[in-house]
Amino acid sequence: MQVRVASLAAALGIAAAALSIGVTPAAPGSGAAQAAPARAEVRFLSNGGRYSLAVSGPAGGFETGKALALDVRVEHAAAPGVRVDGIALLVDADMPEHLHGINRAPRVERRADGSFRVENLFLHMPGWWEIFLDVVEGPWTERAQWRVELD
């Protein structure tokens, strides 16, 4: 089951917070959301609700045809502010309306503080992109998704 960030934000009552950082949630189920401005932090839950992710967007905002970088922090949703040790983060992106993904594999590096740096996220064409953030903890993998639109 896929839960869109826009509808999840509305369901959790954090739409006002999203608006203050530049993400424009749409009506639940529409899947529409606009990209955050430079270095804005967006928070959302993974699809199963186990993890809370805080993602800082790329410096300068999302741009078509440019290798982008993100900073990601992952916490257990039940223990906000407490980092999760022993996890991995896998990152991918897809254009659901075009039925294809990205052409380059992003690099993910775990930092000493437990956060992750994602580099070389290359969204090569304009349109709706869905960024997948898969949190792997032991035998479990739980996906979080973030939709952005590029001009």
HURAVEN-V986549 format. One line per field, one symbol per residue. ss: DSSP state (H for helix, E for strand, L for the rest). phi: phi as a letter, one per 40 degrees, with the letter a starting at -180 (. if undefined). psi: psi as a letter, one per 40 degrees, with the letter a starting at -180 (. if undefined). A space follows every 50 residues. Layout:
ss = ???
phi = ???
psi = ???
This chain:
ss = LLLLHHHHHHHHLLHHHHHHHLLLLLLLLLLLLLLLLLLLEEEEELLLLL EEEEEELLLLLLLLLLEEEEEEEEEELLLLLLELLLEEEEEEEEELLLLE ELLLLLEEEELLLLLEEEEEEELLLLEEEEEEEEEEELLEEEEEEEEEEE L
phi = .bbcdcccccccgbdcccccbhcbcbddgcgcabcccdfccbbaccdcgc bbbbbccccggcbcgbcbbbbbbbbcccbdgbcbcgbbbbbaaabdcbga bccbcccbbccccgcbbbbgcbccachcbbcbbccbbgcbbbcbbbcbbb c
psi = hhhidddddddeffdddddeeehgiaihedehiiiiiheihhhiiideed ihhhhhiiheihhhfhhiiihhhhihdegiehihifiihhhiiigdeefi aieihihhhhideeiihhifhhheiiahihhhhhhhhbeihhiiihhihh .
